[in-house]
Amino acid sequence: MKYFVKQFILGKTAILPIEASHFALLQKSQRSMVAAKAIEEKYDLMISNYLEFEKELLLQITEQVVLNKESYDDFYQISTILNRRIVNLLTSTKLYYDQMQRQVRLCDFNNDNFSNTALNYFSREYDNHFEYRFMENLRNYVQHCGLAIHSFSLPSNWEGEGDSRLMKNGIKIYSTREELGQDPKFSKRPVFSECTDKINLTKSIRKYIEKLSLIHSEIRALIEENLKESRNCIENVISEYKAVNDNNALGIYAYSVDSDDPLGDVETKVPLLLDWDNVRLNLINKNKGITNNSKRYISGDCL
């Protein structure tokens, strides 16, 4: 088997011979970069769904202030759309977790057991935080039994004195222990004994996302050096090819042929481009991490 790099385009193009070990390294580098991009895409999906949930809360409060919703049908519609936001969020957290072990393994060059290390991050947060345990179990409940919101209210009250008084409007959404207990499987889980009569879903979700964001930051740090090595590997071969092809490396691949003829039938080929890794870096820059999320809230007092 022989290995080469060239452009897969119409017309004559330069051909760069490479060693088998170099080809194997390029394969590994490409796989790791694609996997790392997938990790960031799943995290971006999760954070986007969380952002939509938070926006929906604010939208419902605003509509209540302006439209003064009071009917049963109004309340049903509010509950329905918020349940939909929560289902979308929980689906994306499940997707993130389920695919993480495989994707992290593809970024592990030296058998450092990255996948088990990543799983330990999840287990640690599950053990340390009730909100994380609750949301993980609520996800299973939502998938197999019922909806997340069992009770909600739109409280409003005056704050301050005299002409400076302001009316504070909000929304409270809860899961209830009574409703969760109707599911025989949920009621037998250890987390059920930790549940109060009403579990504040907004606070639980914010804490849950905060901890998932912490885990993601740790996974980024875990695979960072290998990804730098992967990017450097592909950047170097692109530079080498440009040197022999008039500074043109558009559409180049590393490939193998079962003969000495570089124009023979291709057995395996590896695309050599950095576009997908640039997407990953842009996603990292966009989603920098969420800290102290459970201690923050948005207020209109300053308006």
C-alpha positions in Angstrom: 0.0 0.0 0.0 1.3 3.5 -0.9 0.2 6.8 0.4 -0.1 10.2 -1.3 -1.6 13.7 -1.0 -3.2 15.5 -3.9 -6.2 17.6 -5.0 -9.2 15.6 -6.1 -10.2 17.9 -8.9 -10.4 17.8 -12.7 -7.2 18.4 -14.5 -3.5 17.8 -13.7 -2.4 18.3 -10.1 0.7 17.8 -8.0 1.1 14.6 -6.0 2.9 14.5 -2.7 4.1 11.1 -1.4 3.8 10.4 2.3 4.7 7.6 4.7 2.2 5.1 6.1 2.7 6.4 9.6 2.0 10.0 8.4 -1.2 8.8 6.7 -2.3 7.0 9.9 -1.7 10.2 11.9 -3.7 12.3 9.4 -6.6 9.8 9.7 -6.5 10.0 13.5 -6.3 13.8 13.4 -9.2 14.1 11.0 -11.4 11.8 13.2 -10.6 13.6 16.4 -11.4 17.0 14.9 -14.7 15.8 13.5 -15.5 14.3 16.9 -14.6 17.5 18.7 -16.8 19.5 16.4 -19.7 17.1 17.2 -19.1 17.6 20.9 -19.4 21.4 20.5 -22.5 21.0 18.3 -24.3 18.9 20.9 -23.4 21.4 23.6 -24.6 24.3 21.4 -27.9 22.5 20.8 -28.4 22.1 24.5 -27.5 25.7 25.4 -29.8 27.0 22.6 -32.7 25.0 24.0 -31.9 26.3 27.5 -31.9 29.9 26.1 -35.2 29.3 24.5 -36.6 28.1 27.8 -35.4 31.2 29.6 -36.8 33.5 26.8 -40.1 31.7 27.0 -40.4 32.5 30.8 -39.8 36.2 30.1 -42.2 36.2 27.2 -45.0 34.6 29.3 -44.5 37.2 32.1 -44.6 40.0 29.6 -47.7 38.7 27.9 -49.4 38.4 31.3 -48.5 42.0 32.1 -49.9 43.3 28.8 -52.7 40.9 28.1 -53.7 40.0 31.7 -54.4 36.3 30.9 -56.9 34.8 33.4 -58.8 32.0 31.7 -58.3 28.2 32.0 -57.4 28.1 28.4 -54.8 30.8 28.8 -53.2 28.9 31.6 -53.3 25.7 29.7 -51.5 27.3 26.7 -48.8 28.7 29.0 -48.3 25.3 30.6 -48.2 23.6 27.2 -45.6 25.8 25.7 -43.3 25.7 28.8 -43.6 21.9 28.9 -42.5 21.8 25.3 -39.5 24.0 26.0 -38.5 21.7 28.9 -39.0 18.5 26.8 -36.7 20.0 24.1 -34.1 20.9 26.7 -34.2 17.5 28.3 -34.0 15.7 24.9 -30.9 17.7 24.1 -29.2 17.0 27.4 -29.8 13.3 26.8 -28.4 13.6 23.3 -25.3 15.4 24.7 -24.7 12.7 27.4 -25.3 9.6 25.2 -22.9 10.7 22.5 -20.2 12.1 24.7 -18.4 8.9 25.5 -17.9 7.8 21.9 -16.9 11.3 20.7 -14.4 11.8 23.5 -12.9 8.4 22.8 -12.1 9.5 19.2 -10.1 12.4 20.6 -8.0 10.0 22.8 -4.6 9.4 21.0 -2.7 7.7 23.8 -5.2 5.4 25.5 -5.5 7.8 28.4 -9.1 6.6 29.1 -10.6 10.0 28.2 -14.1 8.5 27.9 -14.2 7.1 31.4 -12.8 10.4 32.8 -15.6 12.3 31.1 -18.2 9.9 32.5 -16.7 10.5 35.9 -17.4 14.2 35.5 -21.1 13.4 35.0 -21.2 11.0 37.9 -19.6 13.5 40.3 -22.2 16.2 39.6 -25.0 13.6 39.8 -23.7 12.6 43.3 -23.1 16.1 44.5 -26.2 18.0 43.5 -29.9 17.3 44.1 -31.0 19.5 41.2 -28.8 17.4 38.8 -30.1 14.1 40.1 -33.7 15.4 40.0 -33.4 16.7 36.4 -31.8 13.4 35.2 -34.7 11.4 36.8 -37.3 13.9 35.6 -36.0 13.4 32.0 -36.8 9.7 32.3 -40.2 10.5 33.8 -41.0 12.9 30.9 -39.9 10.3 28.4 -42.0 7.5 29.8 -44.8 8.8 32.0 -45.9 12.4 32.1 -45.0 16.1 31.7 -42.7 18.1 33.8 -45.0 21.0 35.0 -47.6 20.0 37.5 -48.3 23.4 39.0 -47.5 27.0 38.1 -48.5 30.5 39.1 -48.0 34.1 37.8 -47.4 36.1 41.0 -47.5 39.9 41.2 -47.0 42.2 44.1 -46.3 45.9 44.8 -42.8 46.8 46.0 -41.7 50.2 47.4 -43.7 53.0 48.8 -45.8 55.9 47.4 -45.4 57.0 43.8 -42.1 55.1 43.5 -43.9 51.7 44.0 -43.4 49.1 41.2 -45.3 46.0 40.6 -43.1 42.9 40.4 -44.4 40.2 38.0 -43.0 36.7 37.8 -43.7 33.1 37.0 -43.3 30.0 39.1 -43.3 26.5 37.6 -43.2 23.3 39.7 -43.1 19.6 39.6 -45.0 18.1 42.6 -44.0 15.1 44.7 -47.6 13.9 44.6 -47.7 13.8 40.8 -44.3 12.2 40.5 -45.3 9.6 43.1 -48.0 8.4 40.7 -45.3 6.8 38.6 -44.3 3.5 40.4 -40.8 3.7 38.9 -40.1 7.2 40.0 -41.4 6.7 43.5 -38.9 3.8 44.0 -35.9 5.9 43.0 -33.7 7.3 45.7 -34.2 10.9 44.5 -37.9 10.7 45.2 -37.2 10.6 49.0 -35.3 13.9 48.5 -38.1 15.7 46.8 -40.1 18.3 48.7 -43.8 18.7 48.0 -43.1 21.2 45.2 -39.8 21.3 43.3 -39.0 24.7 41.6 -38.3 23.8 38.0 -36.7 27.0 37.0 -34.1 26.8 39.8 -33.5 23.1 39.2 -33.0 23.7 35.5 -30.6 26.6 36.0 -28.5 24.5 38.4 -28.6 21.5 36.1 -27.3 23.6 33.1 -24.7 25.3 35.3 -23.2 21.8 36.2 -23.4 20.5 32.6 -21.6 23.6 31.5 -18.9 22.9 34.1 -18.6 19.4 32.8 -18.3 20.6 29.2 -15.5 23.0 30.2 -13.6 20.1 31.8 -14.1 18.0 28.6 -12.7 20.8 26.5 -9.6 21.0 28.7 -9.3 17.1 28.6 -9.0 16.9 24.8 -7.5 20.3 24.1 -3.8 19.2 23.7 -4.7 16.4 21.3 -6.8 18.7 19.2 -4.0 21.2 18.9 -1.8 18.3 17.8 -4.4 17.3 15.2 -4.8 20.8 13.8 -1.1 21.2 13.6 -0.7 17.9 11.8 -3.2 18.9 9.1 -1.9 22.5 8.8 1.6 21.1 8.2 0.6 18.8 5.4 -1.4 21.6 3.8 1.7 23.8 3.9 3.8 21.0 2.5 1.4 20.5 -0.4 1.2 24.2 -1.1 5.0 24.3 -1.5 4.8 21.8 -4.3 1.6 23.0 -5.9 2.0 26.7 -6.5 0.5 27.6 -3.1 -2.8 25.9 -3.9 -4.2 23.3 -1.5 -7.9 23.5 -2.4 -9.7 20.2 -2.2 -6.7 18.1 -1.1 -7.0 14.6 0.3 -4.6 12.1 1.8 -5.2 8.7 0.1 -4.0 5.2 -0.3 -3.6 3.0 -3.4 -2.8 -0.7 -3.6 0.1 -0.1 -6.0 3.0 2.2 -6.7 0.8 4.2 -9.1 -0.5 7.4 -7.4 -3.2 7.5 -10.0 -4.4 3.9 -9.3 -7.7 2.9 -7.7 -8.1 4.7 -4.3 -8.6 2.5 -1.3 -9.0 5.1 1.4 -9.0 8.9 1.4 -9.0 11.5 4.1 -10.1 15.1 3.5 -7.5 17.6 4.6 -9.3 20.8 5.4 -9.8 22.9 8.5 -13.3 24.3 7.8 -15.0 22.0 10.3 -12.4 22.8 13.0 -13.0 26.5 12.4 -16.7 25.8 13.1 -15.6 24.2 16.4 -13.5 27.1 17.4 -16.3 29.5 16.6 -18.7 27.5 18.8 -16.2 27.5 21.7 -16.0 31.3 21.4 -19.8 31.6 21.3 -20.4 29.2 24.2 -17.8 30.3 26.7 -19.4 28.5 29.7 -22.0 29.3 32.2 -21.0 30.0 35.8 -23.1 30.8 38.9 -26.2 30.3 36.7 -28.3 29.3 39.6 -27.5 32.6 41.4 -28.5 34.9 38.6 -31.8 36.2 37.4 -33.1 38.9 35.0 -34.9 41.9 36.3 -36.7 44.8 34.7 -36.2 47.1 37.8 -33.7 49.3 36.0 -36.0 50.1 33.1 
